[in-house]
Structures are given as structure tokens and as C-alpha cells.
Amino acid sequence: MSTDLSSRIRDFIKSEAVLVIAAVAAVASMAAFPLTPATLSTYIGYIDMRTIGLLFCLMTVVAGLGRAGLLNAIRDWLMTRVGSARTLAFILINVVFISAMLITNDVALITFVPLALALFMQATPRATIATVVAITVAANLGSMCTPIGNPQNIFLVSAFSMDIAAFFATVLPVGALSYLCCIALTLMVPTEHLEDVNHGEASPVHPRLLALYLILFALCIACVGHAISWQLCCAAVAAACLVLDRRVFMNLDASLLVTFICFFVFVGNLKQIGSVSSFIGGIMEGREVLVSALASQIISNVPAAIMLSGFTDNVQALLLGTNIGGLGTPIASLASLISLRIYARMPHAQTGRYLLWFCVINICLLALLLFITFILF
């Protein structure tokens, strides 16, 4: 019994490593500023409820679009476009880059990496590895281009009440260059011919569910643009799903919401310690892009955005640093770990070779985009 329990605990820690780290950090920070009835209101004030509400709404809608069959329909369409490896890689890079802007980088990779592996089943290892690395880069960089593309964008836009026009003015110049870099990555993929993959019957699309979630998605966009309140958006999404598709709640990643709450507590308590706050603020001043990009290499870009947001008002630099910082090491963006995990499970996977390609390409792109960012900003 105890062996089974310890095995479950190990599996949980392995699968939810970021949540565990966030929880430990939050609890450890309570030693400096204990949670008591007198400090409870302060702790509640740490939590950015608008960010939590927006994340809940967007995760629900994206899960709903999956249940409606939209993502599978896109995959089926791509299955009919099998040709040369390089041509297919070009299509996949574009589809992933654009879809990451709308359904987040994580969901884009969960959807399209297995598809890429199926399509490249008869390809050489070089073609397979190059394509998976390229679409992983495309997901991370494409997600930078919209306020809903990844969790750090959702948080930063909400926490700093960032104007949407200012957001696009900040990210689009780097985003355009990032797109060109992604297209250039197709040159790594050989032009070998790929055999057609028999996918069987097309996946059905459920029109009523699709219409429901497209309407709710439009509400989320309106909320991001401050056209409606986050409370109204949450109420509408929750009520509609409870009445029309309550099973969608089974597909939500609740651990992401809890992770955010833990980091809010950790950062809030750090700010209560004057010496720590001054030290981190001093390091950040004038170096926000570099510090946030480097921090992302160690703790991943979402935690880096939350942690460092408490020590600077330069949201533009933090936005660029944490998004560009998603390149580099595999842990710099949790989305990159999704690709690695899926690839490593395939038969005859060359994981060491994959990691070598991944690190070389990502580090080169990280250096290039940081250099361009310093010139532009």
C-alpha cells in the first residue's frame, strides 16, 4: 500500500513539477510573512483574479473547440496534403504558428506534434526531428503575437492593464521577424517524398458545439480588450457550459490555475521583504529583457513573468523577454517539454539527437532575437 502511494506521489511530482515547485515556494515564503487571520486579506490581494478568470475562460473554450471536432478536422485536412517532407513541414509550421496565436502554444503542439510524427512515419530521422523542432519553435514564437497566445501574455496584459494597441506595437516587429525565422527552418528539412497516410474516416464536427464555443471565444476576446468585464465573461462561459456541455470541465488543466495562485503568493510575500525587493529590482532595472529571458531558461517563462512582474513596471520589456526566453533550453517553455515528451515516446526515437538539434537551433534563435530586440527597443 505504501509502495503504491509513494509511486503515485513520484508520478504526480514528475507530471506536475512546476506546480510542486510553485507550491513549495509559496509555502516557504510564508516563513517571512505568515498566513494568519490578520494577513488573510493581504494574501487574497496577491491573487490577480482577472488573470485567473481569463485563463479559466480560455482553457474552457479551447477544450470545447476540441470537443466540437474543430482541431481534428484541421488535422484531417492536413492528412490529405502529404507530399515532400519540406513542403509538409512548411504547411505545418504555418498552421502551428497561426493556431498558437488562438489556441495557445501548448494546445497547438498537443494537437499537431502527434500528427507530424504520423505523417513522417516513413521519413528519415533527420526529417522527423527537424520538423518537430521547427513546429515547436513556431508554436512558441507564434503564441507571442496575441494577448491570448500563451499564459504569460494573458497574465501580463491583465496584470498591467496593458492597452491592446501597445501590446501589438511591442510584439509585432519581433513577431514578424520570428515568422521569417520559422520559415527559414524549413531549409533544415530534406525534400524527400512522403507516402500518404491512411487516416480512415474523417472526424465529425458538431455544429452546435462549434457555434457555442466560437461565440464564447468571441466573448473572451472582448474581455481581453476590456470591452466586457472578466466577471461577466466567467459567468457567461460557466453558465453556458453547465447547461449545454458540462463534460468540458473534465478537460480543464486545473493545475495551471493553482500554479498561478501559488506564484502570486510567492511573489507577493517576496515583495514584503524590503531587502529582497530592492535587490531584485536593482538587477532588473534597465536589463528587463535580458534578465527575464535568462530567468526563463531556469524556471520557464510563465513563472519568470509572474515572479519578475512584481519588481518592474516595464511590461513591454518583460513581455519580450519572457516570450523570446521561451527559446533556449527545453524547460524555457513548458510547451517545448510537450513536444519532447511526445517525440520520446515514439518507436526508435533518437532523443539525444533531438535534444542536440533542439538546443542548437533554439539557442541560435534566442541570441538572434535578443540582439534584434536590443536594437529595436
Stockholm file with secondary structure:
# STOCKHOLM 1.0

chainA/1-377         MSTDLSSRIRDFIKSEAVLVIAAVAAVASMAAFPLTPATLSTYIGYIDMRTIGLLFCLMTVVAGLGRAGLLNAIRDWLMTRVGSARTLAFILINVVFISAMLITNDVALITFVPLALALFMQATPRATIATVVAITVAANLGSMCTPIGNPQNIFLVSAFSMDIAAFFATVLPVGALSYLCCIALTLMVPTEHLEDVNHGEASPVHPRLLALYLILFALCIACVGHAISWQLCCAAVAAACLVLDRRVFMNLDASLLVTFICFFVFVGNLKQIGSVSSFIGGIMEGREVLVSALASQIISNVPAAIMLSGFTDNVQALLLGTNIGGLGTPIASLASLISLRIYARMPHAQTGRYLLWFCVINICLLALLLFITFILF
#=GR chainA/1-377 SS CHHHHHHHHHHHHHHTHHHHHHHHHHHHHTTTSCCCTTTHHHHHHHSCHHHHHHHHHHHHHHHHHHHTTHHHHHHHHHHTTCCBHHHHHHHHHHHHHHHHHHHCHHHHHHHHHHHHHHHTTTSCHHHHHHHHHHHHHHHHHHGGGSTTSSHHHHHHHHHTTCCHHHHHHHHHHHHHHHHHHHHHGGGGSCCCBCCCCCCCSCCCCCHHHHHHHHHHHHHHHHHHTTSSCHHHHHHHHHHHHHHHCGGGGGGCCHHHHHHHHHHHHHHHHHHHSHHHHHHHHHHHTTCHHHHHHHHHHHHCHHHHHHHHHTTCSCHHHHHHHHHHTTSSSGGGSHHHHHHHHHHHTSTTCCHHHHHHHHHHHHHHHHHHHHHHHHHHC
#=GC SS_cons         CHHHHHHHHHHHHHHTHHHHHHHHHHHHHTTTSCCCTTTHHHHHHHSCHHHHHHHHHHHHHHHHHHHTTHHHHHHHHHHTTCCBHHHHHHHHHHHHHHHHHHHCHHHHHHHHHHHHHHHTTTSCHHHHHHHHHHHHHHHHHHGGGSTTSSHHHHHHHHHTTCCHHHHHHHHHHHHHHHHHHHHHGGGGSCCCBCCCCCCCSCCCCCHHHHHHHHHHHHHHHHHHTTSSCHHHHHHHHHHHHHHHCGGGGGGCCHHHHHHHHHHHHHHHHHHHSHHHHHHHHHHHTTCHHHHHHHHHHHHCHHHHHHHHHTTCSCHHHHHHHHHHTTSSSGGGSHHHHHHHHHHHTSTTCCHHHHHHHHHHHHHHHHHHHHHHHHHHC
//
